[in-house]
């Protein structure tokens, strides 16, 4: 591989990484905007619960064997929340995943 080819590959890689970074920043901004509202926070908590973030993916059938299809489905459902979770700040994740319930919030 020539130096020119290496340089071209490095430039393309840098452009690709910059595009991904830009997209992630946009998505994080959207997720943050949603999480900053009370209805948005409730919606994210609902996704957390419905996607089974805090639950095991593995499903055991009545005969004691692992059900590979149900296990794969649970893993993919959980991945939906994981993809959103990575866009949120640590404080927002803490508020969604371990909310402190006070008398005011009840």
Biopython code that builds the backbone (N, CA, C, O; Angstrom):
import numpy as np
from Bio.PDB.StructureBuilder import StructureBuilder

atoms = [
    (1, "UNK", "N", (0.847, -1.170, 0.000)),
    (1, "UNK", "CA", (0.000, 0.000, 0.000)),
    (1, "UNK", "C", (0.901, 1.244, 0.000)),
    (1, "UNK", "O", (1.857, 1.336, 0.769)),
    (2, "UNK", "N", (0.581, 2.169, -0.855)),
    (2, "UNK", "CA", (1.391, 3.375, -0.959)),
    (2, "UNK", "C", (1.035, 4.357, 0.155)),
    (2, "UNK", "O", (0.004, 4.229, 0.817)),
    (3, "UNK", "N", (1.907, 5.329, 0.342)),
    (3, "UNK", "CA", (1.664, 6.365, 1.339)),
    (3, "UNK", "C", (0.414, 7.164, 1.000)),
    (3, "UNK", "O", (-0.333, 7.570, 1.890)),
    (4, "UNK", "N", (0.192, 7.385, -0.281)),
    (4, "UNK", "CA", (-0.995, 8.126, -0.720)),
    (4, "UNK", "C", (-2.271, 7.357, -0.382)),
    (4, "UNK", "O", (-3.261, 7.953, 0.045)),
    (5, "UNK", "N", (-2.251, 6.052, -0.568)),
    (5, "UNK", "CA", (-3.413, 5.219, -0.227)),
    (5, "UNK", "C", (-3.641, 5.219, 1.284)),
    (5, "UNK", "O", (-4.781, 5.308, 1.740)),
    (6, "UNK", "N", (-2.576, 5.122, 2.048)),
    (6, "UNK", "CA", (-2.695, 5.155, 3.503)),
    (6, "UNK", "C", (-3.282, 6.485, 3.969)),
    (6, "UNK", "O", (-4.133, 6.521, 4.858)),
    (7, "UNK", "N", (-2.820, 7.574, 3.361)),
    (7, "UNK", "CA", (-3.318, 8.893, 3.708)),
    (7, "UNK", "C", (-4.798, 9.021, 3.359)),
    (7, "UNK", "O", (-5.576, 9.584, 4.129)),
    (8, "UNK", "N", (-5.181, 8.500, 2.203)),
    (8, "UNK", "CA", (-6.579, 8.544, 1.760)),
    (8, "UNK", "C", (-7.474, 7.748, 2.718)),
    (8, "UNK", "O", (-8.565, 8.195, 3.071)),
    (9, "UNK", "N", (-7.013, 6.590, 3.127)),
    (9, "UNK", "CA", (-7.771, 5.756, 4.069)),
    (9, "UNK", "C", (-7.902, 6.470, 5.414)),
    (9, "UNK", "O", (-8.975, 6.466, 6.018)),
    (10, "UNK", "N", (-6.821, 7.079, 5.880)),
    (10, "UNK", "CA", (-6.854, 7.794, 7.156)),
    (10, "UNK", "C", (-7.822, 8.973, 7.092)),
    (10, "UNK", "O", (-8.542, 9.232, 8.057)),
    (11, "UNK", "N", (-7.849, 9.687, 5.975)),
    (11, "UNK", "CA", (-8.775, 10.818, 5.814)),
    (11, "UNK", "C", (-10.222, 10.343, 5.800)),
    (11, "UNK", "O", (-11.089, 10.964, 6.415)),
    (12, "UNK", "N", (-10.481, 9.253, 5.104)),
    (12, "UNK", "CA", (-11.842, 8.705, 5.051)),
    (12, "UNK", "C", (-12.282, 8.224, 6.431)),
    (12, "UNK", "O", (-13.432, 8.413, 6.826)),
    (13, "UNK", "N", (-11.370, 7.609, 7.148)),
    (13, "UNK", "CA", (-11.684, 7.128, 8.492)),
    (13, "UNK", "C", (-11.993, 8.302, 9.418)),
    (13, "UNK", "O", (-12.938, 8.247, 10.204)),
    (14, "UNK", "N", (-11.191, 9.366, 9.321)),
    (14, "UNK", "CA", (-11.414, 10.551, 10.158)),
    (14, "UNK", "C", (-12.757, 11.201, 9.830)),
    (14, "UNK", "O", (-13.475, 11.633, 10.732)),
    (15, "UNK", "N", (-13.096, 11.272, 8.544)),
    (15, "UNK", "CA", (-14.383, 11.857, 8.136)),
    (15, "UNK", "C", (-15.536, 11.002, 8.643)),
    (15, "UNK", "O", (-16.546, 11.535, 9.104)),
    (16, "UNK", "N", (-15.397, 9.693, 8.562)),
    (16, "UNK", "CA", (-16.431, 8.774, 9.032)),
    (16, "UNK", "C", (-16.632, 8.926, 10.541)),
    (16, "UNK", "O", (-17.767, 9.003, 11.012)),
    (17, "UNK", "N", (-15.547, 8.970, 11.288)),
    (17, "UNK", "CA", (-15.639, 9.116, 12.741)),
    (17, "UNK", "C", (-16.245, 10.466, 13.126)),
    (17, "UNK", "O", (-17.011, 10.552, 14.087)),
    (18, "UNK", "N", (-15.910, 11.507, 12.390)),
    (18, "UNK", "CA", (-16.485, 12.825, 12.661)),
    (18, "UNK", "C", (-17.985, 12.816, 12.409)),
    (18, "UNK", "O", (-18.744, 13.418, 13.168)),
    (19, "UNK", "N", (-18.420, 12.137, 11.349)),
    (19, "UNK", "CA", (-19.854, 12.045, 11.038)),
    (19, "UNK", "C", (-20.594, 11.280, 12.130)),
    (19, "UNK", "O", (-21.692, 11.674, 12.524)),
    (20, "UNK", "N", (-20.013, 10.206, 12.617)),
    (20, "UNK", "CA", (-20.631, 9.431, 13.697)),
    (20, "UNK", "C", (-20.715, 10.276, 14.966)),
    (20, "UNK", "O", (-21.733, 10.264, 15.658)),
    (21, "UNK", "N", (-19.664, 10.994, 15.263)),
    (21, "UNK", "CA", (-19.646, 11.839, 16.460)),
    (21, "UNK", "C", (-20.715, 12.925, 16.368)),
    (21, "UNK", "O", (-21.390, 13.216, 17.356)),
    (22, "UNK", "N", (-20.869, 13.515, 15.207)),
    (22, "UNK", "CA", (-21.891, 14.543, 14.997)),
    (22, "UNK", "C", (-23.279, 13.952, 15.204)),
    (22, "UNK", "O", (-24.125, 14.568, 15.851)),
    (23, "UNK", "N", (-23.518, 12.769, 14.662)),
    (23, "UNK", "CA", (-24.819, 12.112, 14.803)),
    (23, "UNK", "C", (-25.112, 11.785, 16.266)),
    (23, "UNK", "O", (-26.230, 11.990, 16.739)),
    (24, "UNK", "N", (-24.118, 11.280, 16.972)),
    (24, "UNK", "CA", (-24.308, 10.958, 18.391)),
    (24, "UNK", "C", (-24.607, 12.214, 19.210)),
    (24, "UNK", "O", (-25.424, 12.173, 20.130)),
    (25, "UNK", "N", (-23.955, 13.316, 18.885)),
    (25, "UNK", "CA", (-24.228, 14.564, 19.598)),
    (25, "UNK", "C", (-25.663, 15.015, 19.368)),
    (25, "UNK", "O", (-26.325, 15.478, 20.297)),
    (26, "UNK", "N", (-26.147, 14.884, 18.136)),
    (26, "UNK", "CA", (-27.531, 15.255, 17.832)),
    (26, "UNK", "C", (-28.504, 14.375, 18.615)),
    (26, "UNK", "O", (-29.457, 14.872, 19.216)),
    (27, "UNK", "N", (-28.259, 13.074, 18.604)),
    (27, "UNK", "CA", (-29.138, 12.147, 19.313)),
    (27, "UNK", "C", (-29.097, 12.391, 20.815)),
    (27, "UNK", "O", (-30.132, 12.329, 21.479)),
    (28, "UNK", "N", (-27.914, 12.668, 21.361)),
    (28, "UNK", "CA", (-27.794, 12.944, 22.794)),
    (28, "UNK", "C", (-28.551, 14.216, 23.157)),
    (28, "UNK", "O", (-29.163, 14.292, 24.222)),
    (29, "UNK", "N", (-28.512, 15.207, 22.283)),
    (29, "UNK", "CA", (-29.243, 16.446, 22.527)),
    (29, "UNK", "C", (-30.745, 16.190, 22.564)),
    (29, "UNK", "O", (-31.455, 16.747, 23.402)),
    (30, "UNK", "N", (-31.222, 15.352, 21.661)),
    (30, "UNK", "CA", (-32.645, 14.999, 21.630)),
    (30, "UNK", "C", (-33.026, 14.253, 22.908)),
    (30, "UNK", "O", (-34.029, 14.574, 23.546)),
    (31, "UNK", "N", (-32.227, 13.263, 23.274)),
    (31, "UNK", "CA", (-32.516, 12.469, 24.470)),
    (31, "UNK", "C", (-32.501, 13.351, 25.717)),
    (31, "UNK", "O", (-33.343, 13.194, 26.601)),
    (32, "UNK", "N", (-31.553, 14.268, 25.786)),
    (32, "UNK", "CA", (-31.473, 15.168, 26.933)),
    (32, "UNK", "C", (-32.691, 16.083, 26.988)),
    (32, "UNK", "O", (-33.229, 16.339, 28.065)),
    (33, "UNK", "N", (-33.125, 16.572, 25.839)),
    (33, "UNK", "CA", (-34.309, 17.444, 25.793)),
    (33, "UNK", "C", (-35.539, 16.711, 26.310)),
    (33, "UNK", "O", (-36.353, 17.288, 27.030)),
    (34, "UNK", "N", (-35.672, 15.456, 25.946)),
    (34, "UNK", "CA", (-36.804, 14.657, 26.407)),
    (34, "UNK", "C", (-36.700, 14.414, 27.914)),
    (34, "UNK", "O", (-37.677, 14.571, 28.647)),
    (35, "UNK", "N", (-35.508, 14.032, 28.361)),
    (35, "UNK", "CA", (-35.320, 13.679, 29.769)),
    (35, "UNK", "C", (-35.470, 14.875, 30.710)),
    (35, "UNK", "O", (-35.693, 14.691, 31.907)),
    (36, "UNK", "N", (-35.354, 16.066, 30.198)),
    (36, "UNK", "CA", (-35.446, 17.259, 31.051)),
    (36, "UNK", "C", (-36.888, 17.634, 31.372)),
    (36, "UNK", "O", (-37.124, 18.513, 32.201)),
    (37, "UNK", "N", (-37.852, 16.985, 30.731)),
    (37, "UNK", "CA", (-39.257, 17.249, 31.045)),
    (37, "UNK", "C", (-39.788, 16.120, 31.913)),
    (37, "UNK", "O", (-39.307, 14.990, 31.831)),
    (38, "UNK", "N", (-40.767, 16.419, 32.734)),
    (38, "UNK", "CA", (-41.353, 15.382, 33.601)),
    (38, "UNK", "C", (-42.005, 14.268, 32.777)),
    (38, "UNK", "O", (-41.772, 13.095, 33.069)),
    (39, "UNK", "N", (-42.812, 14.587, 31.757)),
    (39, "UNK", "CA", (-43.383, 13.503, 30.938)),
    (39, "UNK", "C", (-42.301, 12.696, 30.219)),
    (39, "UNK", "O", (-42.418, 11.480, 30.068)),
    (40, "UNK", "N", (-41.249, 13.384, 29.779)),
    (40, "UNK", "CA", (-40.154, 12.682, 29.110)),
    (40, "UNK", "C", (-39.445, 11.726, 30.050)),
    (40, "UNK", "O", (-39.100, 10.608, 29.669)),
    (41, "UNK", "N", (-39.228, 12.170, 31.278)),
    (41, "UNK", "CA", (-38.573, 11.315, 32.274)),
    (41, "UNK", "C", (-39.451, 10.107, 32.583)),
    (41, "UNK", "O", (-38.952, 8.992, 32.729)),
    (42, "UNK", "N", (-40.761, 10.332, 32.683)),
    (42, "UNK", "CA", (-41.682, 9.211, 32.918)),
    (42, "UNK", "C", (-41.651, 8.234, 31.755)),
    (42, "UNK", "O", (-41.689, 7.020, 31.951)),
    (43, "UNK", "N", (-41.579, 8.774, 30.534)),
    (43, "UNK", "CA", (-41.514, 7.915, 29.353)),
    (43, "UNK", "C", (-40.232, 7.082, 29.350)),
    (43, "UNK", "O", (-40.269, 5.892, 29.035)),
    (44, "UNK", "N", (-39.113, 7.691, 29.693)),
    (44, "UNK", "CA", (-37.849, 6.950, 29.736)),
    (44, "UNK", "C", (-37.866, 5.886, 30.828)),
    (44, "UNK", "O", (-37.313, 4.800, 30.649)),
    (45, "UNK", "N", (-38.499, 6.196, 31.959)),
    (45, "UNK", "CA", (-38.647, 5.170, 33.012)),
    (45, "UNK", "C", (-39.504, 4.011, 32.507)),
    (45, "UNK", "O", (-39.219, 2.846, 32.786)),
    (46, "UNK", "N", (-40.558, 4.347, 31.760)),
    (46, "UNK", "CA", (-41.410, 3.307, 31.196)),
    (46, "UNK", "C", (-40.603, 2.430, 30.228)),
    (46, "UNK", "O", (-40.721, 1.205, 30.255)),
    (47, "UNK", "N", (-39.793, 3.052, 29.382)),
    (47, "UNK", "CA", (-38.942, 2.276, 28.471)),
    (47, "UNK", "C", (-37.976, 1.392, 29.259)),
    (47, "UNK", "O", (-37.768, 0.227, 28.920)),
    (48, "UNK", "N", (-37.393, 1.955, 30.306)),
    (48, "UNK", "CA", (-36.487, 1.195, 31.162)),
    (48, "UNK", "C", (-37.165, -0.078, 31.662)),
    (48, "UNK", "O", (-36.590, -1.166, 31.612)),
    (49, "UNK", "N", (-38.394, 0.076, 32.142)),
    (49, "UNK", "CA", (-39.127, -1.065, 32.687)),
    (49, "UNK", "C", (-39.582, -2.035, 31.594)),
    (49, "UNK", "O", (-39.393, -3.246, 31.715)),
    (50, "UNK", "N", (-40.184, -1.499, 30.528)),
    (50, "UNK", "CA", (-40.726, -2.350, 29.458)),
    (50, "UNK", "C", (-39.642, -3.094, 28.696)),
    (50, "UNK", "O", (-39.863, -4.206, 28.218)),
    (51, "UNK", "N", (-38.460, -2.473, 28.584)),
    (51, "UNK", "CA", (-37.367, -3.107, 27.853)),
    (51, "UNK", "C", (-36.595, -4.105, 28.710)),
    (51, "UNK", "O", (-35.705, -4.795, 28.213)),
    (52, "UNK", "N", (-36.930, -4.182, 29.983)),
    (52, "UNK", "CA", (-36.314, -5.179, 30.858)),
    (52, "UNK", "C", (-34.856, -4.911, 31.162)),
    (52, "UNK", "O", (-34.060, -5.845, 31.264)),
    (53, "UNK", "N", (-34.493, -3.640, 31.310)),
    (53, "UNK", "CA", (-33.090, -3.302, 31.555)),
    (53, "UNK", "C", (-32.545, -3.991, 32.803)),
    (53, "UNK", "O", (-31.418, -4.486, 32.787)),
    (54, "UNK", "N", (-33.316, -4.029, 33.871)),
    (54, "UNK", "CA", (-32.840, -4.577, 35.130)),
    (54, "UNK", "C", (-33.132, -6.071, 35.290)),
    (54, "UNK", "O", (-32.900, -6.645, 36.354)),
    (55, "UNK", "N", (-33.640, -6.690, 34.230)),
    (55, "UNK", "CA", (-33.992, -8.111, 34.309)),
    (55, "UNK", "C", (-32.999, -8.956, 33.519)),
    (55, "UNK", "O", (-32.301, -8.454, 32.638)),
    (56, "UNK", "N", (-32.948, -10.233, 33.844)),
    (56, "UNK", "CA", (-32.093, -11.163, 33.098)),
    (56, "UNK", "C", (-32.698, -11.430, 31.721)),
    (56, "UNK", "O", (-33.919, -11.454, 31.566)),
    (57, "UNK", "N", (-31.850, -11.628, 30.743)),
    (57, "UNK", "CA", (-32.318, -11.931, 29.391)),
    (57, "UNK", "C", (-32.765, -13.393, 29.260)),
    (57, "UNK", "O", (-33.676, -13.706, 28.495)),
    (58, "UNK", "N", (-32.123, -14.263, 30.003)),
    (58, "UNK", "CA", (-32.337, -15.706, 29.863)),
    (58, "UNK", "C", (-33.753, -16.113, 30.261)),
    (58, "UNK", "O", (-34.284, -15.667, 31.278)),
    (59, "UNK", "N", (-34.349, -16.972, 29.434)),
    (59, "UNK", "CA", (-35.684, -17.514, 29.707)),
    (59, "UNK", "C", (-35.544, -19.025, 29.811)),
    (59, "UNK", "O", (-34.997, -19.676, 28.921)),
    (60, "UNK", "N", (-36.047, -19.567, 30.911)),
    (60, "UNK", "CA", (-35.975, -21.016, 31.125)),
    (60, "UNK", "C", (-37.369, -21.603, 30.949)),
    (60, "UNK", "O", (-38.331, -21.162, 31.577)),
    (61, "UNK", "N", (-37.458, -22.600, 30.088)),
    (61, "UNK", "CA", (-38.745, -23.258, 29.831)),
    (61, "UNK", "C", (-39.124, -24.147, 31.015)),
    (61, "UNK", "O", (-38.329, -24.369, 31.929)),
    (62, "UNK", "N", (-40.337, -24.641, 30.974)),
    (62, "UNK", "CA", (-40.854, -25.491, 32.056)),
    (62, "UNK", "C", (-40.017, -26.767, 32.218)),
    (62, "UNK", "O", (-39.934, -27.320, 33.315)),
    (63, "UNK", "N", (-39.395, -27.235, 31.118)),
    (63, "UNK", "CA", (-38.584, -28.454, 31.208)),
    (63, "UNK", "C", (-37.168, -28.191, 31.717)),
    (63, "UNK", "O", (-36.351, -29.110, 31.777)),
    (64, "UNK", "N", (-36.872, -26.937, 32.087)),
    (64, "UNK", "CA", (-35.567, -26.604, 32.644)),
    (64, "UNK", "C", (-34.531, -26.190, 31.613)),
    (64, "UNK", "O", (-33.420, -25.806, 31.978)),
    (65, "UNK", "N", (-34.871, -26.261, 30.342)),
    (65, "UNK", "CA", (-33.946, -25.875, 29.283)),
    (65, "UNK", "C", (-34.078, -24.383, 28.980)),
    (65, "UNK", "O", (-35.141, -23.790, 29.165)),
    (66, "UNK", "N", (-32.995, -23.799, 28.519)),
    (66, "UNK", "CA", (-33.029, -22.387, 28.128)),
    (66, "UNK", "C", (-33.729, -22.275, 26.785)),
    (66, "UNK", "O", (-33.451, -23.036, 25.858)),
    (67, "UNK", "N", (-34.642, -21.314, 26.693)),
    (67, "UNK", "CA", (-35.352, -21.056, 25.438)),
    (67, "UNK", "C", (-34.533, -20.032, 24.654)),
    (67, "UNK", "O", (-34.529, -18.850, 24.999)),
    (68, "UNK", "N", (-33.834, -20.476, 23.595)),
    (68, "UNK", "CA", (-32.946, -19.554, 22.878)),
    (68, "UNK", "C", (-33.687, -18.427, 22.151)),
    (68, "UNK", "O", (-33.169, -17.314, 22.065)),
    (69, "UNK", "N", (-34.871, -18.692, 21.635)),
    (69, "UNK", "CA", (-35.616, -17.666, 20.912)),
    (69, "UNK", "C", (-36.104, -16.582, 21.877)),
    (69, "UNK", "O", (-35.921, -15.392, 21.620)),
    (70, "UNK", "N", (-36.717, -16.989, 22.975)),
    (70, "UNK", "CA", (-37.203, -16.020, 23.957)),
    (70, "UNK", "C", (-36.043, -15.248, 24.582)),
    (70, "UNK", "O", (-36.167, -14.056, 24.861)),
    (71, "UNK", "N", (-34.929, -15.921, 24.799)),
    (71, "UNK", "CA", (-33.752, -15.259, 25.353)),
    (71, "UNK", "C", (-33.226, -14.206, 24.378)),
    (71, "UNK", "O", (-32.891, -13.095, 24.788)),
    (72, "UNK", "N", (-33.155, -14.546, 23.106)),
    (72, "UNK", "CA", (-32.697, -13.589, 22.088)),
    (72, "UNK", "C", (-33.654, -12.402, 21.989)),
    (72, "UNK", "O", (-33.213, -11.261, 21.852)),
    (73, "UNK", "N", (-34.946, -12.660, 22.057)),
    (73, "UNK", "CA", (-35.927, -11.578, 22.005)),
    (73, "UNK", "C", (-35.778, -10.637, 23.202)),
    (73, "UNK", "O", (-35.854, -9.418, 23.052)),
    (74, "UNK", "N", (-35.567, -11.204, 24.380)),
    (74, "UNK", "CA", (-35.362, -10.374, 25.573)),
    (74, "UNK", "C", (-34.096, -9.524, 25.436)),
    (74, "UNK", "O", (-34.085, -8.351, 25.808)),
    (75, "UNK", "N", (-33.042, -10.121, 24.903)),
    (75, "UNK", "CA", (-31.787, -9.387, 24.733)),
    (75, "UNK", "C", (-31.967, -8.218, 23.767)),
    (75, "UNK", "O", (-31.463, -7.121, 24.010)),
    (76, "UNK", "N", (-32.680, -8.455, 22.685)),
    (76, "UNK", "CA", (-32.903, -7.385, 21.707)),
    (76, "UNK", "C", (-33.813, -6.295, 22.262)),
    (76, "UNK", "O", (-33.607, -5.113, 21.988)),
    (77, "UNK", "N", (-34.801, -6.683, 23.027)),
    (77, "UNK", "CA", (-35.685, -5.690, 23.652)),
    (77, "UNK", "C", (-34.879, -4.830, 24.622)),
    (77, "UNK", "O", (-35.061, -3.613, 24.673)),
    (78, "UNK", "N", (-34.007, -5.446, 25.375)),
    (78, "UNK", "CA", (-33.155, -4.725, 26.314)),
    (78, "UNK", "C", (-32.211, -3.776, 25.586)),
    (78, "UNK", "O", (-31.914, -2.690, 26.085)),
    (79, "UNK", "N", (-31.739, -4.180, 24.413)),
    (79, "UNK", "CA", (-30.828, -3.340, 23.633)),
    (79, "UNK", "C", (-31.461, -2.025, 23.207)),
    (79, "UNK", "O", (-30.752, -1.039, 23.009)),
    (80, "UNK", "N", (-32.782, -1.992, 23.062)),
    (80, "UNK", "CA", (-33.461, -0.739, 22.721)),
    (80, "UNK", "C", (-33.157, 0.306, 23.789)),
    (80, "UNK", "O", (-32.775, 1.432, 23.471)),
    (81, "UNK", "N", (-33.326, -0.063, 25.043)),
    (81, "UNK", "CA", (-33.044, 0.886, 26.128)),
    (81, "UNK", "C", (-31.550, 1.183, 26.214)),
    (81, "UNK", "O", (-31.164, 2.321, 26.480)),
    (82, "UNK", "N", (-30.708, 0.179, 25.993)),
    (82, "UNK", "CA", (-29.263, 0.395, 26.075)),
    (82, "UNK", "C", (-28.795, 1.432, 25.056)),
    (82, "UNK", "O", (-27.906, 2.232, 25.347)),
    (83, "UNK", "N", (-29.388, 1.420, 23.870)),
    (83, "UNK", "CA", (-29.010, 2.398, 22.849)),
    (83, "UNK", "C", (-29.417, 3.808, 23.251)),
    (83, "UNK", "O", (-28.711, 4.768, 22.942)),
    (84, "UNK", "N", (-30.534, 3.944, 23.929)),
    (84, "UNK", "CA", (-30.975, 5.259, 24.399)),
    (84, "UNK", "C", (-30.156, 5.662, 25.622)),
    (84, "UNK", "O", (-29.770, 6.823, 25.762)),
    (85, "UNK", "N", (-29.895, 4.713, 26.494)),
    (85, "UNK", "CA", (-29.182, 4.966, 27.749)),
    (85, "UNK", "C", (-27.820, 5.603, 27.524)),
    (85, "UNK", "O", (-27.417, 6.487, 28.280)),
    (86, "UNK", "N", (-27.117, 5.168, 26.505)),
    (86, "UNK", "CA", (-25.772, 5.676, 26.244)),
    (86, "UNK", "C", (-25.787, 7.166, 25.889)),
    (86, "UNK", "O", (-24.763, 7.840, 26.000)),
    (87, "UNK", "N", (-26.922, 7.672, 25.470)),
    (87, "UNK", "CA", (-27.046, 9.077, 25.089)),
    (87, "UNK", "C", (-27.307, 9.999, 26.278)),
    (87, "UNK", "O", (-27.221, 11.220, 26.149)),
    (88, "UNK", "N", (-27.620, 9.423, 27.422)),
    (88, "UNK", "CA", (-27.998, 10.203, 28.595)),
    (88, "UNK", "C", (-26.814, 10.419, 29.533)),
    (88, "UNK", "O", (-25.898, 9.598, 29.595)),
    (89, "UNK", "N", (-26.845, 11.520, 30.252)),
    (89, "UNK", "CA", (-25.794, 11.778, 31.237)),
    (89, "UNK", "C", (-25.950, 10.804, 32.414)),
    (89, "UNK", "O", (-26.991, 10.171, 32.583)),
    (90, "UNK", "N", (-24.911, 10.707, 33.201)),
    (90, "UNK", "CA", (-24.939, 9.816, 34.371)),
    (90, "UNK", "C", (-26.039, 10.229, 35.340)),
    (90, "UNK", "O", (-26.696, 9.374, 35.934)),
    (91, "UNK", "N", (-26.245, 11.537, 35.504)),
    (91, "UNK", "CA", (-27.293, 12.006, 36.416)),
    (91, "UNK", "C", (-28.677, 11.602, 35.922)),
    (91, "UNK", "O", (-29.526, 11.186, 36.711)),
    (92, "UNK", "N", (-28.901, 11.723, 34.625)),
    (92, "UNK", "CA", (-30.201, 11.357, 34.062)),
    (92, "UNK", "C", (-30.429, 9.851, 34.169)),
    (92, "UNK", "O", (-31.533, 9.405, 34.480)),
    (93, "UNK", "N", (-29.380, 9.072, 33.910)),
    (93, "UNK", "CA", (-29.517, 7.610, 34.039)),
    (93, "UNK", "C", (-29.861, 7.238, 35.472)),
    (93, "UNK", "O", (-30.709, 6.379, 35.714)),
    (94, "UNK", "N", (-29.194, 7.893, 36.425)),
    (94, "UNK", "CA", (-29.467, 7.608, 37.839)),
    (94, "UNK", "C", (-30.921, 7.935, 38.179)),
    (94, "UNK", "O", (-31.587, 7.164, 38.870)),
    (95, "UNK", "N", (-31.407, 9.067, 37.700)),
    (95, "UNK", "CA", (-32.786, 9.480, 37.974)),
    (95, "UNK", "C", (-33.799, 8.511, 37.363)),
    (95, "UNK", "O", (-34.851, 8.257, 37.951)),
    (96, "UNK", "N", (-33.485, 7.974, 36.193)),
    (96, "UNK", "CA", (-34.388, 7.034, 35.522)),
    (96, "UNK", "C", (-34.326, 5.657, 36.175)),
    (96, "UNK", "O", (-35.358, 5.046, 36.453)),
    (97, "UNK", "N", (-33.130, 5.185, 36.413)),
    (97, "UNK", "CA", (-32.939, 3.803, 36.854)),
    (97, "UNK", "C", (-33.050, 3.612, 38.364)),
    (97, "UNK", "O", (-33.392, 2.521, 38.822)),
    (98, "UNK", "N", (-32.770, 4.644, 39.134)),
    (98, "UNK", "CA", (-32.836, 4.567, 40.589)),
    (98, "UNK", "C", (-33.470, 5.830, 41.142)),
    (98, "UNK", "O", (-32.823, 6.578, 41.874)),
    (99, "UNK", "N", (-34.726, 6.075, 40.801)),
    (99, "UNK", "CA", (-35.330, 7.331, 41.233)),
    (99, "UNK", "C", (-35.494, 7.382, 42.758)),
    (99, "UNK", "O", (-35.810, 6.386, 43.409)),
    (100, "UNK", "N", (-35.270, 8.565, 43.288)),
    (100, "UNK", "CA", (-35.494, 8.800, 44.713)),
    (100, "UNK", "C", (-36.918, 9.334, 44.827)),
    (100, "UNK", "O", (-37.222, 10.424, 44.342)),
    (101, "UNK", "N", (-37.776, 8.569, 45.463)),
    (101, "UNK", "CA", (-39.175, 8.948, 45.586)),
    (101, "UNK", "C", (-39.344, 9.796, 46.841)),
    (101, "UNK", "O", (-39.025, 9.364, 47.948)),
    (102, "UNK", "N", (-39.845, 10.991, 46.651)),
    (102, "UNK", "CA", (-40.096, 11.874, 47.794)),
    (102, "UNK", "C", (-41.611, 12.083, 47.883)),
    (102, "UNK", "O", (-42.368, 11.702, 46.990)),
    (103, "UNK", "N", (-42.007, 12.681, 48.957)),
    (103, "UNK", "CA", (-43.439, 12.965, 49.148)),
    (103, "UNK", "C", (-43.974, 13.866, 48.041)),
    (103, "UNK", "O", (-45.119, 13.720, 47.614)),
    (104, "UNK", "N", (-43.140, 14.801, 47.577)),
    (104, "UNK", "CA", (-43.570, 15.735, 46.533)),
    (104, "UNK", "C", (-43.843, 15.035, 45.223)),
    (104, "UNK", "O", (-44.756, 15.424, 44.494)),
    (105, "UNK", "N", (-43.065, 14.003, 44.904)),
    (105, "UNK", "CA", (-43.179, 13.317, 43.612)),
    (105, "UNK", "C", (-44.303, 12.286, 43.568)),
    (105, "UNK", "O", (-44.703, 11.855, 42.487)),
    (106, "UNK", "N", (-44.816, 11.887, 44.729)),
    (106, "UNK", "CA", (-45.832, 10.829, 44.766)),
    (106, "UNK", "C", (-47.100, 11.259, 44.165)),
    (106, "UNK", "O", (-48.055, 10.484, 44.119)),
]
sb = StructureBuilder()
sb.init_structure("model")
sb.init_model(0)
sb.init_chain("A")
sb.init_seg("    ")
for serial, (resi, resn, name, xyz) in enumerate(atoms, 1):
    if name == "N":
        sb.init_residue(resn, " ", resi, " ")
    sb.init_atom(name, np.array(xyz, "f"), 0.0, 1.0, " ", f" {name:<3s}", serial, name[0])
structure = sb.get_structure()
